[in-house]
Amino acid sequence: MGRFDFLNTPIAGLKIVQRKSIEDSRGFLSRFYCAEEFCDAGLKKNINQINHTLTKYKGTVRGMHYQKPPYAETKVVSCLKGEIFDVAVDLRNNSPTFLRWHGVTLSEQNQRSLLIPDGFAHGFQTLSENCELIYLHTTAFHPESEGALNILDPKLGIAWPLAITELSERDRNHKLIEQNFQGMAL
């Protein structure tokens, strides 16, 4: 019996992961990752880093971050507490959905994760207070290979569900996409 359903999105390779909990009177057990099932869904790399974050305030946006090749990474993002609007932007320069975004609500209630393949930027907005996330990464963080998009770039047109209440100075100052932006060749 598989412990996950992998749901396709309108962007090839970007998948919603529906966890299947086992519940009884004591509570539940939910698996976050199984190498065999994720490999069958397209994740062929090993998980090399796991990060846990807390974002305190509703309406906060973090993102849109990515790692450039050769350190491009696949991420599996899950919300442990609270609720977020999670967004991935396709930066694969050979993709028919280049610079398109897709957003999905992740929460402790809906037991969903987002499987974000190599070649995507990622960010999220908190829809509640005190949101905790866990990220599984296939590549360790390499600061010299980090890139970012501006969350308000009109070329992306991300429809954030709430007014933005908090944004780091760093994220606020990411440049807009320039006309010669090539994305990523993977």
LORO-99346 format. One record per atom (N, C-alpha, C): residue number from 1; residue in three letters; x, y, z. Coordinates in steps of 0.2 Angstrom, whole numbers, plus 5000, padded with zeros to 4 digits. Layout:
(site NUM,'ala',(X,Y,Z))
...
***
This chain:
(site 1,'met',(5004,4994,5000))
(site 1,'met',(5000,5000,5000))
(site 1,'met',(5004,5006,5000))
(site 2,'gly',(5004,5010,4995))
(site 2,'gly',(5007,5017,4995))
(site 2,'gly',(5005,5022,5000))
(site 3,'arg',(5009,5025,5003))
(site 3,'arg',(5008,5030,5008))
(site 3,'arg',(5007,5037,5005))
(site 4,'phe',(5007,5038,4999))
(site 4,'phe',(5007,5045,4996))
(site 4,'phe',(5003,5044,4989))
(site 5,'asp',(4999,5049,4988))
(site 5,'asp',(4997,5050,4981))
(site 5,'asp',(5000,5056,4978))
(site 6,'phe',(5003,5056,4972))
(site 6,'phe',(5007,5061,4969))
(site 6,'phe',(5002,5064,4963))
(site 7,'leu',(5000,5070,4964))
(site 7,'leu',(4995,5073,4960))
(site 7,'leu',(4999,5078,4955))
(site 8,'asn',(4998,5078,4949))
(site 8,'asn',(5001,5082,4944))
(site 8,'asn',(4998,5089,4945))
(site 9,'thr',(5002,5094,4943))
(site 9,'thr',(5000,5101,4942))
(site 9,'thr',(5000,5103,4935))
(site 10,'pro',(4998,5109,4933))
(site 10,'pro',(4998,5111,4926))
(site 10,'pro',(5006,5112,4924))
(site 11,'ile',(5011,5111,4928))
(site 11,'ile',(5018,5112,4926))
(site 11,'ile',(5021,5105,4927))
(site 12,'ala',(5024,5103,4922))
(site 12,'ala',(5027,5096,4921))
(site 12,'ala',(5032,5096,4927))
(site 13,'gly',(5032,5090,4931))
(site 13,'gly',(5037,5089,4936))
(site 13,'gly',(5035,5091,4943))
(site 14,'leu',(5031,5097,4943))
(site 14,'leu',(5029,5099,4949))
(site 14,'leu',(5023,5095,4952))
(site 15,'lys',(5024,5093,4958))
(site 15,'lys',(5018,5088,4960))
(site 15,'lys',(5016,5090,4967))
(site 16,'ile',(5010,5089,4968))
(site 16,'ile',(5007,5089,4975))
(site 16,'ile',(5007,5082,4978))
(site 17,'val',(5010,5082,4984))
(site 17,'val',(5011,5075,4987))
(site 17,'val',(5005,5075,4993))
(site 18,'gln',(5001,5070,4992))
(site 18,'gln',(4995,5069,4997))
(site 18,'gln',(4997,5064,5002))
(site 19,'arg',(4999,5065,5008))
(site 19,'arg',(5001,5060,5013))
(site 19,'arg',(4995,5056,5015))
(site 20,'lys',(4995,5050,5016))
(site 20,'lys',(4990,5046,5018))
(site 20,'lys',(4991,5044,5025))
(site 21,'ser',(4987,5047,5030))
(site 21,'ser',(4988,5046,5037))
(site 21,'ser',(4985,5039,5039))
(site 22,'ile',(4988,5036,5044))
(site 22,'ile',(4985,5030,5048))
(site 22,'ile',(4982,5033,5054))
(site 23,'glu',(4976,5033,5055))
(site 23,'glu',(4973,5036,5061))
(site 23,'glu',(4969,5031,5065))
(site 24,'asp',(4969,5032,5072))
(site 24,'asp',(4965,5028,5077))
(site 24,'asp',(4964,5033,5083))
(site 25,'ser',(4961,5030,5088))
(site 25,'ser',(4959,5034,5094))
(site 25,'ser',(4965,5037,5097))
(site 26,'arg',(4971,5035,5096))
(site 26,'arg',(4977,5038,5099))
(site 26,'arg',(4979,5044,5095))
(site 27,'gly',(4978,5045,5089))
(site 27,'gly',(4980,5050,5085))
(site 27,'gly',(4982,5047,5078))
(site 28,'phe',(4987,5049,5075))
(site 28,'phe',(4989,5047,5068))
(site 28,'phe',(4996,5046,5067))
(site 29,'leu',(4998,5043,5062))
(site 29,'leu',(5005,5042,5059))
(site 29,'leu',(5005,5045,5052))
(site 30,'ser',(5009,5049,5050))
(site 30,'ser',(5010,5052,5043))
(site 30,'ser',(5017,5051,5041))
(site 31,'arg',(5018,5048,5036))
(site 31,'arg',(5025,5048,5033))
(site 31,'arg',(5026,5054,5028))
(site 32,'phe',(5032,5057,5029))
(site 32,'phe',(5034,5062,5025))
(site 32,'phe',(5038,5061,5019))
(site 33,'tyr',(5042,5055,5019))
(site 33,'tyr',(5046,5053,5014))
(site 33,'tyr',(5047,5046,5014))
(site 34,'cys',(5047,5043,5008))
(site 34,'cys',(5049,5036,5007))
(site 34,'cys',(5053,5036,5000))
(site 35,'ala',(5060,5034,5000))
(site 35,'ala',(5064,5035,4994))
(site 35,'ala',(5061,5031,4989))
(site 36,'glu',(5058,5025,4990))
(site 36,'glu',(5056,5021,4984))
(site 36,'glu',(5050,5024,4981))
(site 37,'glu',(5045,5027,4985))
(site 37,'glu',(5039,5030,4982))
(site 37,'glu',(5041,5036,4979))
(site 38,'phe',(5045,5040,4982))
(site 38,'phe',(5047,5047,4978))
(site 38,'phe',(5051,5046,4972))
(site 39,'cys',(5055,5040,4972))
(site 39,'cys',(5059,5039,4966))
(site 39,'cys',(5054,5037,4960))
(site 40,'asp',(5049,5033,4962))
(site 40,'asp',(5044,5031,4957))
(site 40,'asp',(5040,5037,4954))
(site 41,'ala',(5039,5042,4958))
(site 41,'ala',(5036,5049,4956))
(site 41,'ala',(5041,5053,4953))
(site 42,'gly',(5047,5052,4952))
(site 42,'gly',(5052,5056,4948))
(site 42,'gly',(5058,5059,4952))
(site 43,'leu',(5058,5058,4958))
(site 43,'leu',(5063,5061,4962))
(site 43,'leu',(5069,5055,4962))
(site 44,'lys',(5074,5056,4958))
(site 44,'lys',(5079,5052,4957))
(site 44,'lys',(5086,5053,4961))
(site 45,'lys',(5086,5059,4965))
(site 45,'lys',(5092,5061,4969))
(site 45,'lys',(5090,5059,4976))
(site 46,'asn',(5096,5059,4980))
(site 46,'asn',(5095,5058,4987))
(site 46,'asn',(5094,5064,4991))
(site 47,'ile',(5090,5063,4996))
(site 47,'ile',(5089,5069,5001))
(site 47,'ile',(5096,5070,5005))
(site 48,'asn',(5098,5076,5004))
(site 48,'asn',(5105,5078,5008))
(site 48,'asn',(5104,5083,5013))
(site 49,'gln',(5099,5086,5014))
(site 49,'gln',(5098,5091,5019))
(site 49,'gln',(5091,5092,5021))
(site 50,'ile',(5090,5093,5027))
(site 50,'ile',(5083,5094,5030))
(site 50,'ile',(5083,5101,5034))
(site 51,'asn',(5078,5105,5032))
(site 51,'asn',(5078,5112,5036))
(site 51,'asn',(5071,5112,5039))
(site 52,'his',(5071,5116,5045))
(site 52,'his',(5064,5117,5048))
(site 52,'his',(5064,5124,5049))
(site 53,'thr',(5058,5128,5048))
(site 53,'thr',(5058,5135,5048))
(site 53,'thr',(5051,5137,5052))
(site 54,'leu',(5052,5142,5055))
(site 54,'leu',(5046,5145,5059))
(site 54,'leu',(5045,5152,5056))
(site 55,'thr',(5039,5154,5054))
(site 55,'thr',(5037,5161,5052))
(site 55,'thr',(5032,5163,5056))
(site 56,'lys',(5033,5168,5060))
(site 56,'lys',(5028,5170,5065))
(site 56,'lys',(5022,5174,5063))
(site 57,'tyr',(5022,5178,5058))
(site 57,'tyr',(5016,5182,5057))
(site 57,'tyr',(5013,5181,5050))
(site 58,'lys',(5006,5181,5051))
(site 58,'lys',(5001,5180,5045))
(site 58,'lys',(5003,5185,5040))
(site 59,'gly',(5003,5183,5034))
(site 59,'gly',(5004,5188,5028))
(site 59,'gly',(5011,5188,5026))
(site 60,'thr',(5016,5185,5030))
(site 60,'thr',(5023,5186,5028))
(site 60,'thr',(5024,5182,5022))
(site 61,'val',(5029,5185,5017))
(site 61,'val',(5031,5181,5011))
(site 61,'val',(5038,5180,5012))
(site 62,'arg',(5040,5174,5010))
(site 62,'arg',(5048,5172,5010))
(site 62,'arg',(5049,5169,5002))
(site 63,'gly',(5054,5172,4999))
(site 63,'gly',(5055,5169,4992))
(site 63,'gly',(5057,5175,4988))
(site 64,'met',(5057,5173,4982))
(site 64,'met',(5057,5167,4978))
(site 64,'met',(5064,5165,4976))
(site 65,'his',(5067,5160,4980))
(site 65,'his',(5074,5157,4980))
(site 65,'his',(5075,5151,4976))
(site 66,'tyr',(5081,5150,4973))
(site 66,'tyr',(5083,5144,4969))
(site 66,'tyr',(5090,5144,4970))
(site 67,'gln',(5093,5138,4968))
(site 67,'gln',(5100,5136,4967))
(site 67,'gln',(5101,5135,4960))
(site 68,'lys',(5107,5138,4958))
(site 68,'lys',(5109,5138,4951))
(site 68,'lys',(5113,5131,4950))
(site 69,'pro',(5113,5128,4944))
(site 69,'pro',(5117,5123,4942))
(site 69,'pro',(5124,5125,4943))
(site 70,'pro',(5128,5120,4946))
(site 70,'pro',(5127,5113,4946))
(site 70,'pro',(5124,5111,4953))
(site 71,'tyr',(5122,5116,4957))
(site 71,'tyr',(5119,5115,4963))
(site 71,'tyr',(5111,5115,4963))
(site 72,'ala',(5108,5115,4957))
(site 72,'ala',(5101,5115,4957))
(site 72,'ala',(5098,5109,4961))
(site 73,'glu',(5092,5111,4965))
(site 73,'glu',(5090,5106,4970))
(site 73,'glu',(5083,5104,4969))
(site 74,'thr',(5081,5098,4970))
(site 74,'thr',(5074,5097,4971))
(site 74,'thr',(5072,5098,4979))
(site 75,'lys',(5066,5100,4980))
(site 75,'lys',(5064,5101,4987))
(site 75,'lys',(5057,5098,4988))
(site 76,'val',(5056,5095,4994))
(site 76,'val',(5049,5093,4996))
(site 76,'val',(5048,5098,5002))
(site 77,'val',(5042,5102,5001))
(site 77,'val',(5040,5107,5006))
(site 77,'val',(5034,5104,5010))
(site 78,'ser',(5034,5104,5016))
(site 78,'ser',(5028,5102,5020))
(site 78,'ser',(5027,5107,5026))
(site 79,'cys',(5021,5108,5027))
(site 79,'cys',(5019,5113,5033))
(site 79,'cys',(5017,5108,5039))
(site 80,'leu',(5021,5109,5044))
(site 80,'leu',(5019,5105,5050))
(site 80,'leu',(5014,5109,5055))
(site 81,'lys',(5014,5115,5054))
(site 81,'lys',(5009,5119,5059))
(site 81,'lys',(5007,5125,5055))
(site 82,'gly',(5001,5127,5055))
(site 82,'gly',(4998,5132,5052))
(site 82,'gly',(4996,5131,5045))
(site 83,'glu',(4996,5136,5041))
(site 83,'glu',(4994,5136,5034))
(site 83,'glu',(4998,5141,5030))
(site 84,'ile',(5000,5138,5024))
(site 84,'ile',(5004,5143,5019))
(site 84,'ile',(5001,5142,5012))
(site 85,'phe',(5002,5147,5008))
(site 85,'phe',(5001,5147,5001))
(site 85,'phe',(5008,5146,4998))
(site 86,'asp',(5010,5140,4995))
(site 86,'asp',(5016,5138,4993))
(site 86,'asp',(5017,5139,4985))
(site 87,'val',(5022,5142,4983))
(site 87,'val',(5022,5144,4976))
(site 87,'val',(5029,5142,4973))
(site 88,'ala',(5029,5139,4967))
(site 88,'ala',(5034,5137,4963))
(site 88,'ala',(5034,5140,4956))
(site 89,'val',(5040,5143,4954))
(site 89,'val',(5040,5146,4947))
(site 89,'val',(5045,5142,4943))
(site 90,'asp',(5043,5140,4937))
(site 90,'asp',(5047,5136,4932))
(site 90,'asp',(5052,5141,4929))
(site 91,'leu',(5058,5139,4930))
(site 91,'leu',(5064,5143,4927))
(site 91,'leu',(5068,5139,4922))
(site 92,'arg',(5065,5133,4920))
(site 92,'arg',(5069,5128,4915))
(site 92,'arg',(5068,5132,4909))
(site 93,'asn',(5073,5134,4906))
(site 93,'asn',(5073,5138,4900))
(site 93,'asn',(5070,5134,4894))
(site 94,'asn',(5070,5127,4894))
(site 94,'asn',(5068,5124,4888))
(site 94,'asn',(5060,5121,4889))
(site 95,'ser',(5057,5124,4895))
(site 95,'ser',(5051,5122,4897))
(site 95,'ser',(5045,5126,4893))
(site 96,'pro',(5040,5123,4891))
(site 96,'pro',(5034,5126,4888))
(site 96,'pro',(5031,5131,4894))
(site 97,'thr',(5032,5129,4900))
(site 97,'thr',(5029,5133,4905))
(site 97,'thr',(5034,5138,4909))
(site 98,'phe',(5039,5140,4905))
(site 98,'phe',(5045,5144,4908))
(site 98,'phe',(5042,5151,4910))
(site 99,'leu',(5043,5152,4917))
(site 99,'leu',(5041,5158,4920))
(site 99,'leu',(5034,5158,4923))
(site 100,'arg',(5031,5152,4922))
(site 100,'arg',(5024,5151,4925))
(site 100,'arg',(5025,5149,4932))
(site 101,'trp',(5020,5151,4936))
(site 101,'trp',(5020,5149,4943))
(site 101,'trp',(5014,5145,4944))
(site 102,'his',(5014,5141,4950))
(site 102,'his',(5008,5137,4952))
(site 102,'his',(5009,5138,4960))
(site 103,'gly',(5003,5139,4963))
(site 103,'gly',(5003,5139,4970))
(site 103,'gly',(4998,5134,4973))
(site 104,'val',(4999,5132,4979))
(site 104,'val',(4995,5127,4982))
(site 104,'val',(4995,5128,4990))
(site 105,'thr',(4989,5127,4993))
(site 105,'thr',(4989,5128,5000))
(site 105,'thr',(4991,5122,5004))
(site 106,'leu',(4996,5123,5008))
(site 106,'leu',(4999,5117,5012))
(site 106,'leu',(4997,5119,5019))
(site 107,'ser',(4995,5114,5023))
(site 107,'ser',(4993,5115,5030))
(site 107,'ser',(4994,5108,5034))
(site 108,'glu',(4994,5109,5041))
(site 108,'glu',(4994,5104,5045))
(site 108,'glu',(4988,5099,5044))
(site 109,'gln',(4982,5102,5042))
(site 109,'gln',(4976,5099,5041))
(site 109,'gln',(4976,5095,5035))
(site 110,'asn',(4978,5098,5029))
(site 110,'asn',(4977,5094,5023))
(site 110,'asn',(4982,5089,5021))
(site 111,'gln',(4988,5089,5025))
(site 111,'gln',(4993,5084,5025))
(site 111,'gln',(4996,5083,5018))
(site 112,'arg',(4997,5089,5015))
(site 112,'arg',(5000,5090,5008))
(site 112,'arg',(5007,5092,5009))
(site 113,'ser',(5011,5090,5004))
(site 113,'ser',(5018,5093,5002))
(site 113,'ser',(5018,5095,4995))
(site 114,'leu',(5023,5099,4993))
(site 114,'leu',(5024,5101,4987))
(site 114,'leu',(5031,5098,4985))
(site 115,'leu',(5031,5094,4979))
(site 115,'leu',(5038,5091,4977))
(site 115,'leu',(5040,5096,4971))
(site 116,'ile',(5045,5100,4972))
(site 116,'ile',(5048,5105,4968))
(site 116,'ile',(5054,5102,4964))
(site 117,'pro',(5054,5101,4958))
(site 117,'pro',(5060,5098,4955))
(site 117,'pro',(5065,5104,4953))
(site 118,'asp',(5071,5101,4951))
(site 118,'asp',(5077,5106,4949))
(site 118,'asp',(5074,5111,4944))
(site 119,'gly',(5076,5117,4945))
(site 119,'gly',(5075,5122,4940))
(site 119,'gly',(5069,5126,4941))
(site 120,'phe',(5067,5126,4948))
(site 120,'phe',(5061,5130,4950))
(site 120,'phe',(5063,5135,4956))
(site 121,'ala',(5060,5141,4956))
(site 121,'ala',(5061,5145,4961))
(site 121,'ala',(5055,5144,4966))
(site 122,'his',(5056,5145,4973))
(site 122,'his',(5051,5143,4978))
(site 122,'his',(5050,5149,4983))
(site 123,'gly',(5044,5150,4985))
(site 123,'gly',(5042,5155,4990))
(site 123,'gly',(5036,5153,4993))
(site 124,'phe',(5034,5156,4998))
(site 124,'phe',(5027,5155,5001))
(site 124,'phe',(5025,5161,5005))
(site 125,'gln',(5018,5161,5006))
(site 125,'gln',(5015,5166,5011))
(site 125,'gln',(5011,5163,5016))
(site 126,'thr',(5012,5165,5022))
(site 126,'thr',(5009,5162,5028))
(site 126,'thr',(5002,5165,5028))
(site 127,'leu',(4997,5160,5029))
(site 127,'leu',(4990,5161,5029))
(site 127,'leu',(4987,5161,5037))
(site 128,'ser',(4992,5160,5041))
(site 128,'ser',(4990,5160,5048))
(site 128,'ser',(4997,5162,5052))
(site 129,'glu',(4996,5162,5059))
(site 129,'glu',(5002,5164,5063))
(site 129,'glu',(5006,5158,5064))
(site 130,'asn',(5012,5159,5066))
(site 130,'asn',(5017,5153,5068))
(site 130,'asn',(5017,5147,5064))
(site 131,'cys',(5019,5148,5058))
(site 131,'cys',(5019,5143,5053))
(site 131,'cys',(5026,5139,5053))
(site 132,'glu',(5026,5133,5054))
(site 132,'glu',(5032,5129,5054))
(site 132,'glu',(5032,5124,5048))
(site 133,'leu',(5038,5125,5044))
(site 133,'leu',(5039,5121,5038))
(site 133,'leu',(5045,5116,5039))
(site 134,'ile',(5044,5111,5035))
(site 134,'ile',(5050,5106,5035))
(site 134,'ile',(5052,5106,5027))
(site 135,'tyr',(5058,5106,5026))
(site 135,'tyr',(5060,5106,5019))
(site 135,'tyr',(5065,5100,5018))
(site 136,'leu',(5064,5096,5013))
(site 136,'leu',(5069,5091,5011))
(site 136,'leu',(5072,5093,5005))
(site 137,'his',(5079,5093,5005))
(site 137,'his',(5083,5096,4999))
(site 137,'his',(5088,5090,4997))
(site 138,'thr',(5088,5090,4990))
(site 138,'thr',(5093,5085,4987))
(site 138,'thr',(5100,5088,4987))
(site 139,'thr',(5101,5094,4988))
(site 139,'thr',(5108,5097,4988))
(site 139,'thr',(5109,5102,4994))
(site 140,'ala',(5115,5101,4997))
(site 140,'ala',(5116,5106,5002))
(site 140,'ala',(5116,5113,5000))
(site 141,'phe',(5115,5118,5004))
(site 141,'phe',(5114,5125,5002))
(site 141,'phe',(5121,5127,5000))
(site 142,'his',(5122,5131,4994))
(site 142,'his',(5128,5134,4992))
(site 142,'his',(5127,5141,4991))
(site 143,'pro',(5128,5146,4995))
(site 143,'pro',(5127,5153,4995))
(site 143,'pro',(5129,5156,4988))
(site 144,'glu',(5135,5154,4986))
(site 144,'glu',(5137,5157,4980))
(site 144,'glu',(5133,5155,4973))
(site 145,'ser',(5129,5150,4974))
(site 145,'ser',(5124,5147,4969))
(site 145,'ser',(5117,5149,4969))
(site 146,'glu',(5116,5153,4975))
(site 146,'glu',(5109,5155,4976))
(site 146,'glu',(5107,5161,4971))
(site 147,'gly',(5101,5160,4969))
(site 147,'gly',(5097,5165,4965))
(site 147,'gly',(5091,5167,4968))
(site 148,'ala',(5087,5172,4965))
(site 148,'ala',(5081,5174,4968))
(site 148,'ala',(5077,5179,4963))
(site 149,'leu',(5071,5178,4963))
(site 149,'leu',(5066,5182,4959))
(site 149,'leu',(5062,5187,4964))
(site 150,'asn',(5060,5193,4962))
(site 150,'asn',(5056,5197,4966))
(site 150,'asn',(5049,5195,4966))
(site 151,'ile',(5047,5194,4972))
(site 151,'ile',(5040,5191,4973))
(site 151,'ile',(5034,5196,4970))
(site 152,'leu',(5036,5202,4969))
(site 152,'leu',(5031,5206,4966))
(site 152,'leu',(5032,5208,4958))
(site 153,'asp',(5037,5204,4955))
(site 153,'asp',(5038,5205,4948))
(site 153,'asp',(5032,5204,4944))
(site 154,'pro',(5030,5210,4940))
(site 154,'pro',(5024,5209,4936))
(site 154,'pro',(5025,5204,4930))
(site 155,'lys',(5031,5202,4928))
(site 155,'lys',(5032,5197,4923))
(site 155,'lys',(5030,5190,4926))
(site 156,'leu',(5030,5189,4933))
(site 156,'leu',(5027,5183,4936))
(site 156,'leu',(5020,5184,4937))
(site 157,'gly',(5018,5189,4940))
(site 157,'gly',(5011,5190,4942))
(site 157,'gly',(5008,5186,4947))
(site 158,'ile',(5012,5184,4952))
(site 158,'ile',(5010,5179,4957))
(site 158,'ile',(5004,5183,4961))
(site 159,'ala',(4999,5179,4962))
(site 159,'ala',(4993,5182,4965))
(site 159,'ala',(4993,5179,4973))
(site 160,'trp',(4997,5183,4977))
(site 160,'trp',(4997,5182,4984))
(site 160,'trp',(4990,5183,4987))
(site 161,'pro',(4988,5178,4991))
(site 161,'pro',(4981,5178,4993))
(site 161,'pro',(4979,5184,4998))
(site 162,'leu',(4985,5186,5002))
(site 162,'leu',(4984,5191,5007))
(site 162,'leu',(4988,5197,5006))
(site 163,'ala',(4986,5202,5009))
(site 163,'ala',(4991,5208,5009))
(site 163,'ala',(4998,5206,5012))
(site 164,'ile',(5003,5208,5009))
(site 164,'ile',(5010,5206,5012))
(site 164,'ile',(5011,5210,5018))
(site 165,'thr',(5012,5207,5024))
(site 165,'thr',(5013,5211,5030))
(site 165,'thr',(5020,5211,5032))
(site 166,'glu',(5024,5206,5030))
(site 166,'glu',(5031,5205,5032))
(site 166,'glu',(5035,5203,5026))
(site 167,'leu',(5041,5206,5025))
(site 167,'leu',(5045,5204,5020))
(site 167,'leu',(5052,5206,5021))
(site 168,'ser',(5057,5202,5021))
(site 168,'ser',(5064,5203,5023))
(site 168,'ser',(5067,5209,5018))
(site 169,'glu',(5071,5213,5021))
(site 169,'glu',(5075,5218,5016))
(site 169,'glu',(5078,5214,5010))
(site 170,'arg',(5081,5209,5012))
(site 170,'arg',(5084,5205,5006))
(site 170,'arg',(5079,5203,5001))
(site 171,'asp',(5074,5200,5003))
(site 171,'asp',(5069,5198,4998))
(site 171,'asp',(5065,5204,4994))
(site 172,'arg',(5064,5209,4998))
(site 172,'arg',(5062,5215,4995))
(site 172,'arg',(5066,5218,4989))
(site 173,'asn',(5072,5217,4990))
(site 173,'asn',(5077,5220,4985))
(site 173,'asn',(5079,5216,4980))
(site 174,'his',(5076,5210,4979))
(site 174,'his',(5078,5205,4973))
(site 174,'his',(5076,5209,4967))
(site 175,'lys',(5080,5209,4962))
(site 175,'lys',(5079,5212,4955))
(site 175,'lys',(5073,5209,4952))
(site 176,'leu',(5070,5213,4947))
(site 176,'leu',(5065,5211,4943))
(site 176,'leu',(5068,5207,4937))
(site 177,'ile',(5065,5203,4934))
(site 177,'ile',(5067,5199,4929))
(site 177,'ile',(5069,5204,4923))
(site 178,'glu',(5075,5203,4920))
(site 178,'glu',(5078,5207,4915))
(site 178,'glu',(5076,5204,4908))
(site 179,'gln',(5075,5207,4903))
(site 179,'gln',(5073,5205,4896))
(site 179,'gln',(5077,5199,4894))
(site 180,'asn',(5084,5199,4896))
(site 180,'asn',(5088,5194,4893))
(site 180,'asn',(5089,5188,4898))
(site 181,'phe',(5084,5187,4903))
(site 181,'phe',(5084,5182,4908))
(site 181,'phe',(5083,5175,4904))
(site 182,'gln',(5088,5171,4905))
(site 182,'gln',(5088,5164,4902))
(site 182,'gln',(5085,5158,4906))
(site 183,'gly',(5084,5159,4912))
(site 183,'gly',(5082,5154,4916))
(site 183,'gly',(5088,5149,4917))
(site 184,'met',(5086,5143,4918))
(site 184,'met',(5091,5137,4919))
(site 184,'met',(5091,5132,4914))
(site 185,'ala',(5097,5130,4912))
(site 185,'ala',(5098,5125,4907))
(site 185,'ala',(5100,5119,4912))
(site 186,'leu',(5096,5114,4912))
(site 186,'leu',(5098,5108,4916))
(site 186,'leu',(5100,5102,4912))
***
